Amino acid sequence: MNRRHFVAAMAGVMALAGAARAQEPVQLGSIEILSGPNAAYGVAIKAGLELALDEVNAKGVLGGRKINLIVEDSAANKDQAINAARKLIGRDKVVAIIGPTLSNEMFAVGPVANERKIPILGTSTTANGITAMGDYVFRTSLPESDVIPVTLKKAMDRGVKTIALMYANDDAFSKSGYDVMKSAAEKAGLKIVDIESFGSKDSDFSAQLTKIKQLKPDAVGISALVEPVSGVLLAARQLGFGPETLFIGGNGSNSPKLGEIAGKAADGLLVGSPWFVGKPTAVNTKFVADFQKKYSKEPDQFAAQAYDAMKIMAAAIDRAGAAEPAMVRDALMQTKFEGVMGPFSFTTGRDPASAEGVVVLVMQNGKFGIAP
C-alpha cells in the first residue's frame, strides 16, 4: 500500500471511529438516597428522572444520542455520596451530576464536583448556601427562604399569632430550615414562645412537646425530615394536642410518607410547595397520568422536581452542542423552560429565578391538597 492509500485508509478508519463515538450514549450521573429511612425522597426522584429520560431518549440529544443515566445510592451518608461522585466523575466520565438528595449531602459533594468542573444540579436541596459553593453548583428546588414565608402567611391568615419551633439539630437541611423559619416568623411579627431541638433519629419527643403544650402556642413549626416530623406529630396527638394547635412543616414534610407513617396524626399540617398533583396545566396533567401509568401511584413534589430537572439538563446538553462539562455548565445558565413546576430559569447565582408558583398544602386523610 502506497502512502496515499495508507493516508486515505487511516482517514476512513478515523471517520468511522468518530461516527461511532458520536453515537455513544452521553453519560449522566445521579446520586440519590435509595436505601435507609429517607429512601422515600430518593426513590421518588429516581422515578421522576427515569420517566423524563424515557421521553428525552425517544428523540435523543446532540443529533440523536441517548443519555445513559447512572444512579448511585448514597444511603443518606455523606462519605458514600462523596465516593459515588468520585466514581461517576473518574470512572464513568459523566458530563454532569443530578443530586444528591439532601442538602447536607450536597454540602459534601458540591465542592468535589465544582473542583473537577462538573456541573451538579440539586433537585431537592433547599438549604441556604447551596449554590454559593461554586460556579458549577446549580439547583432547581426553591430555597426554604422562598417557601416558608408563604406558609407562615397562610397560617397568620388563619389567626396564628404565637408559634413554637422544633428542629433536628444534627443535619444541615433541618438546621437551615429552622433558621429560615425563625427569621420568617420574626419578620412576620409572630411571637416565638419556645424553641426546642432533637436528634433526627430520636423517637421520644415528649419532654419538648410537654413544655410547648403548657405554653399554648397557636402553631408549632417543625423543621426536619419526614421520619422525625411523623414522630413529633404522633407524640403530639398522644399528649393531647388538638386542632386548636396548627402544625407547620418545612420541605422535609413534603412527602406522602408523612401520611403513611403518621396517619390521622398528620391531619391539618400545613406545608408550602412549588407544585401539587392537581395543578391544572396540560404539561402537569400529562406528567401525572404518565407517572401513574408507569409506577401505579401518584407522583409527589420530589418526583415532579426531578422530572423537570432531567428535561432541563437534557436540553442544556443538547444546546451545548457537545458532551463537554464546561459547555453544559454555560448552557444551563441559558435555561428558559416551561415544565410541570411552571416557567423556569436560573438566576446569576444558579438558583431558581422565581417563587411565584408556591402554594400551601394541607395534609388530610393521608394526602396533600390545597389549603383553603
N, C-alpha and C positions, 0 to 999 in steps of 0.2 A: 504493500500500500504506500503510495507516494504521500508527501507531506500535505498536499492539497486535499486528498481524500481523507487523510487522518484528521485534519482540522475539521472538515465537514462532518465526519462521523462523530467526533467529540462534541461538536456544536449540537448535533441531533440528540446525543445522549443527555447533554445538559438541558436542552429544551424539554425533553421528556421528564427529566428529574424535576425541573422547575414546575412543569404542569402537574406532576404528581403531588409536589409539596403544596401547590395552590389548592388542591382538593382535600388536603389533610384537614381533619377537624381542628377547630380553634379550641384550645384548652382553656377552660374556665373553672376556677375553684370555688368552693363554698365550705365554710366552717360553721356547723350548727350543732346544737345540743340534741342528740338523738337517743340518749340513754340517761337514766337517772331521774330524780324527782322533777326536774324542769324540762323534761323532754317534750312536753306538750307544745312549747313555743317552737322548738326546732323542727319537730315533725310537721307542724302546720306550715312553717316557712319552706321546708323542703317540698312539700306538696304544691305550694304556690309557684315555686321556681320551676318545678317539673311540668306543671300544666302550661305555663308560659313558654317553656322550652319546646314543647310539642308544636306549638304554633309557630315559633321562630324557625325551627328546623324544617317545617313544611316548605318554607321559602328559602331559608339559608341566609348567610351573610357573606359579604365580600365575594359576590359573584356566584353564590350557591354553596359555599362551605357550611358544614354543620358545626354546631357548638357541642363539644363534649364536656358535660358538667361532672366534675369530680367532687363529691360531697364527703367531707371528713367529719367525724363525730368528736366534738370537744368534751362531751360529758360535763359541761359547765366547769371544767378545770382549766385554769389559765395556762399551766405548763403544757397540757395536752393541746390546747388551742395554738400555742406558740409552735410546738412541734409539727402540728398539722400545717401551719402556714409555711414553715421551712420546707416541708415535704412538697407542698404544692408549688412553691417558687423554685426550689432547687432541682427536684426530680421530675415533676410533672410539667414544668415550664409554662405555668398558666400565664395568661395575658392580664388577668385581674382576679380579684377575690371578692365574693359576696359573703357578708357576715363579718365577724361572728355574731352569735345571737344576743349576748348580753353586753352591757356597757363595760363591766369590769373585765370581760374577755377582750373587748376592743382596745381598752387601755393597755393591755399586754401585747396584743397582736399588731395594732396600728403602727407603732414605731418600727416593727420588723418590716412590714410591707413598705412603709414610707422610705426607710433606709435603702431598700432594694429597688425603689421607684416602681412599685407595682400598685396600680390603683386598687383600693379596697373600699367597698361600698356596704355600709351598715344599713339593714332594713328595719331593725328594731332597737337601735341603740339611742336612747333618749337623754342620757345624762349630759350635763353641761361639760364642755371642754373636749368633746369627741373630735371634732374637725380641727381643733387647734393643734393637734399632734403633727400636722404636716400637710403639704400641698397634694399628697396622693390619697388623703383620707376624706371620704365622702359619706353622706348618709341621706337616705330618702325618708327616714322617720322624723316626724316633728319632735323637737325637743320638748321635754316636760314644761319648760318655761312658756311655751306657746299654748299648751293644752290645759294645764291646771287652773290658770286664772279664769278660763271659760267655765270650768266645772264649778269653781267656787262662786261665780256669779249666779249660776243656776241655783246653787244651794241658798244663797242670800235672797234670791227671788222667792224662795220658799219660807223665808223668815229666819234663817240661821244668822245668829249674831255672835255666838260663842262657839269655840271649837277646841278640842284636844287633839294632839298629834301623836301618832305612833309610827315608828320606823325601825327597820332592820339595820343595825349599826355595823354590820360586818360585810357589806358589799357596796361597791361604788354606785351602782344604779339606785339602790334604795336610799343611800345617804344623799345623793344628788337630788332625788325626787323629794326627799324631806326638806332639803334646803330651799327648793323651789316652792314647795307647799307653804313653808313658814313665811318666806318672803312675800308670796302672793297673798296670804291671809293678812299679813300686816298692812300691805298696800291697800287691800280692800276694806280695811277698817274692822276686821273681825278681832274679837278678843280671844287670845290664846290662853286657856285656863290651865293647861298642863301639857308637858311633853314627856313621852315615855319611849324607851327603846327596848329592843330584844334582839336575840340572835336569829338568823334566818332558819336555823334548824331547831329552834325551841319549839316545845309543844305545850308549855304551860304559860299562859298569859294572864292568869287570874290576879296576880298582885297588881299589875299595871291597870287592868280593867276595873278592879275594885276601887282603886284610887280615883280613876276617871269617873266612875259611876257616882261616887259621893259628891263630885263637883257639878254634876248635872249639865254638861255642855249640850248645846243644840246639835252638835255634829262631832264626829270623830273622823279625822283624816288618817289614812294608813298608806305608808309608802313601803312596799315590799313586793316580793314575787308572789305568785298565786298560791303556793302551798302555805306559807305563813299567814297570808291575808285570810285564807279559808279557816285556818286555825283560830285566828283572832275572832272572826265572826261567829264561829261555833261556840267559842268560850263566852263571848259577849251574850249570846242568847241564853246560855245556861245560867249566866249571872243575872238575868232578868232585864237586859236591855231590850226595849220595845221600839215600836215605830216612832215614838217621840224623839228618838235619837237617830239622826241621819248619818249613815256611814258613807264615806267618800274614799275612793281608791285612786291610785295613780296608774301609770301604764301597765304595771305588773298585774293589775286586776283584769286586764282586757283579754281574758281567755275563757272559753266555755268550760274549762276545767274548774273554774270557780263554782259554777252551778253544780257540776258533778260532785265536787268534794263537800261543799258547804250546804248544798240543797236549799231548803227554805230559809236557813240562817242568812243566806246572801240576799234575800229579797229586800229591795229598796236601796241597795247600794248604788251610788252614782259614780260614773267614771267618764272622762272625756275621751273622745276618739276621733281620728281623722276619717273614719269610714264606718259604715254599718251595712249589714247584709241587705237591707231593704232600700238602699239608695236607688232612686228611680231613674237611672240613666241607662241608655241602651248598652253601653260597654259593661256596666256593672251587672245588669240583668243577665247578659250572656256569660260573663265570668262565673256568676253564682250557679247558673244552670250547667255550665261545662264542668265546674268543680264537683257539683252533686253527682253528675253522670260518671265522672272518673273515680270519685272517692266515696260515694254513697253517704255523704254528710255535707252540711253547710260549711262554707269557709268561715274563718274568723279574721280579725284585723291583721294578724301576723301573716296569714296566707295571702291576703289581699295586697299587703305592702310588698311581699316577696314577688308576687305576680308582676306588679308594676316594675319592680327593681330589675327583674330579668329582661323585661321589654326595654327598659331604659339602657341597660348595659349592652344588650344586643344591638340596639340602634346606634350606640356610641362606637361599638366595634366596626359596624358597617360604615358609619360616617368617617371613621378614622382612615379607612382605605387600606389598612394593613393591621395584622395582629401584633402590633407593637405597643407595649405598655404606655410609653410616653405619649404616643399618638392617641391612644384610647383615653388617657387622662385628659388631654386637651379637648377631645371630642365630648367627653362627659360634661365639661364646662359649657358646652353649647346646647345642652339639652333643652328642648321645648317639647313637652309630651303631654298628651291627654289620655289618662288611664282611669282605672276604677277608683283611684283616690281623688280624681279630678285633674285640673291643669297643674303641670309640674315643671319647675325649672330650679336650678341651683343658684344660690347667692354667690357672691365672690368668695365667701368663706366656705362654700361647698355644703351648706345646709339647705333644706327646702326653703324656697323663696316666699311661700305664702301659707298662712294658717287659717285662711278663710273657711276651709271645709270642716272645722272642728264641730262636732256635735256632742251632746251629753246623752249618755245612755243610762238606763236603769235596769238592774237585774230583777227579773220577776219569773218565778216558776222555772228556774234553771236556764233562762235565756235572756239575752240583752235586747232591749227595744228602746225606741226614742223616749227620753224622759219628757213627760208632759209639763 
